[in-house]
Amino acid sequence: MDDDARYEVLRNDEEQYSLWLVGLEVPAGWHRVGKEGTKDECSAYVDEVWTDMRPRSLREQMDRAQSSS
């Protein structure tokens, strides 16, 4: 990753995050979240919002299992 480059934050349907170079086509299954900036700015944003690293489907499965016990 180029430190002078501009990045944007992407999120997939499993609520996992990734940094992506601005101007590149967003890969299938990923969506822009509206955060753009330096690598450090985008990384800080991801650190702030991605507090549970488990994929969404796993969190939901674990919640269902816990509520049924």
Secondary structure as the mmCIF struct_conf table of DSSP 4:
data_model
#
loop_
_struct_conf.conf_type_id
_struct_conf.id
_struct_conf.beg_label_comp_id
_struct_conf.beg_label_asym_id
_struct_conf.beg_label_seq_id
_struct_conf.end_label_comp_id
_struct_conf.end_label_asym_id
_struct_conf.end_label_seq_id
TURN_TY1_P TURN_TY1_P1 ASP A 3 ASP A 4
BEND BEND1 ALA A 5 ALA A 5
STRN STRN1 TYR A 7 ASN A 12
TURN_TY1_P TURN_TY1_P2 ASP A 13 GLU A 14
STRN STRN2 TYR A 17 LEU A 21
TURN_TY1_P TURN_TY1_P3 VAL A 22 GLY A 23
BEND BEND2 LEU A 24 LEU A 24
HELX_LH_PP_P HELX_LH_PP_P1 GLU A 25 PRO A 27
TURN_TY1_P TURN_TY1_P4 ALA A 28 GLY A 29
STRN STRN3 TRP A 30 GLY A 37
HELX_RH_AL_P HELX_RH_AL_P1 LYS A 39 VAL A 49
BEND BEND3 ARG A 54 ARG A 54
HELX_RH_AL_P HELX_RH_AL_P2 ARG A 56 SER A 67
TURN_TY1_P TURN_TY1_P5 SER A 68 SER A 68
#
